[in-house]
Amino acid sequence: MRHYLIYIILIISILFQSCMDDDDWYNLNNFNETSAGILILNEGNFMYDNASVSFYQPDSMKVYNDVFAEANGAPLGDVAQSITLKDTLAYIVLNNSGKIYVISTNTFKFAGKITGLTSPRYMKFINESKAYVTDLYSKSINIVNPISYEVTGQIDVDNHHSDFAQHATEQMIQYGQYLFVNCWSYDDKILIIDTETDQWVDSLSVPIQPRSMVMDKNENIWVLTDGGFAGNPFGHEEPALLQIDPQLREIISMQRFSLSTSPADLTINNTGDTLYFINGHVYRQSIYENSNPELIIESPYQGAYDRGFTALGIDPDNGDIYVADAIDNVQRGAVYRYRPNGTALDTFMVGIIPTAFAFKQNLH
């Protein structure tokens, strides 16, 4: 209860401060900021068209909310899913809007858009002129030209299963010429794509619903599964954290969690040797053999997986930890900033359902 009250007090106080910060943000026409900062993608509510982007400067601890709307005079869209930075551009995937908006990371002004997508999820650059975009429902991975903003082709990943929308592709990790893609929704596969031929060439079977992936300093791929849910027609089992050797295409280690939990948002630190994930609370774990999860940041919510912590981000420069809190999925969410050892540094309010972090480097 004490932890819960501390969080509530912090949220109320920072909400008042954030309202004042927002009042300073209504002169974006000439804004051009090249310094480092964090773009926070706020998912918004389904069918409400209230997704947004916040920008946080860690040196000054100043947050700017609704930067896309303020810079462009228009809402961002419906359900912001993911954000990818490339040079001075940010590619924002809007799931229910079926498009990708491209904006400047310095001015937040609109630079272009990619349309003709069904239910896009994540974007991965293969080279300067080719990127892949995964999709929840299309049973294909879109090939796009990030320069011309055109869809140039598709990679067919349909397994012709009659009961589920497989394969629903999600996150992507590249190992050499091959791309490993997790299939989360009602699925248990990691697909392997040849990026030179744009073909699905192999797959790995893993525990139910692989939800997120990272690559460590040794180029091993870690996969976190959520195990499904009670009554799931695809199945319900203990969630798992597994390690894959991408060269052998084999699972080399696996550990299970309690059936009553639902771990998510696997992230890795800036040195590639420590994993972080949300499982009610925030845990960290070494990549080395026989390590166990260590609780590092305690959640104010007890036993609730439909609210609370929604995303993690690790600053690639100093290892600071950013934890997103959706609170109740209706009001504006909060972000908590910690040192790598878990010491609290800052709390600030953002948009509705903060869901992803993107770390912009200093361009000076």
Disulfide bonds with the S-S distance in Angstrom:
none
